[in-house]
Amino acid sequence: VNLAMKNPTIRDMCKIELTEAHIRFSGEKGYSVQEWDKFNEIHSDEFSTLLYLSKHNFFILPSRCLEAMDKSFIEGRIKS
């Protein structure tokens, strides 16, 4: 987490775009695009959704930023 917070591209991410092919995180300093098939696991609770690329590499999506429709869309793209 500390390394990520020092990276201005990651730290200032403020927009999430969901498409059939990928998820895109973007902000003032850049963007990151991840294809859905790169994720191997998903965990959700009332506060957040974690999208795992590997055991120690994941994206955290705050629930307050996602609508129920978005969560369903994401869950449909990732096979747990």
N, C-alpha and C positions, 0 to 999 in steps of 0.2 A: 504494500500500500504506500509506503513512504517513497519508493522509487517512482511509482505512478504519479503521486502528487507533485513530484519535482518536475515531471515532464509537462511542459505547458500545453502540448497538444492534447494530452489526456485530461489534465486538470480542468481545462476550460471547456470540455465537451458539454454542449447544452442542447443539442438536437439529435433525436433518434428518428431514422427513417426506416420503415419496414417495407420490403418488397418481396415478391415471390422467391427471388434468388438469393437475397442477402439482407443483412442489417447494416446500416451505416450510422456511425456516430460522428457528429461534426461540431465544430466550434470555430471561433475566430482564427485559431492558429493552425487548423488542419482538420483532417478526418481519418477515420479508420473504417474499412469495409471488411466484413466477415461473411463468407458464404455460410449458409445454414448447415451444409453437410460437414463443416469443420467442427461444429459443436457436437459433443457426445453425451451431454447430460444437462438436465434442467432441474432446478429446485426452486419452489416458490412458497412464500408464506404471505401473511397480510402486509408485511413491510417491504419486501423486495423479491425480485426474481434474479437468480444467479444462472448465467449461461456458461457452462464449462467447455473449454477447449481441451483441457487436460486436468489432472488432479489438482495442480497448483496454479492454473491459469484460467481465469474466468472474468466475466463482466458482471457487474452488479447494476441492475435496473431498479431504481426505487419505485415502489408501487404507486406512489402519488403522481408519478410521471406517465403511468400506463393506464389506459382504460381497460375494462373487462374484455372488450373486443380485441385489443392489442395482445393481452395475455393469452387468449385463446388462439390467436393467429400464431404467436411464437411457439406455444406448446404443440401446435399442429406441425410445425416445421422441424422440431427436434425430437428424435427418438430416444427416450430414456431407457 
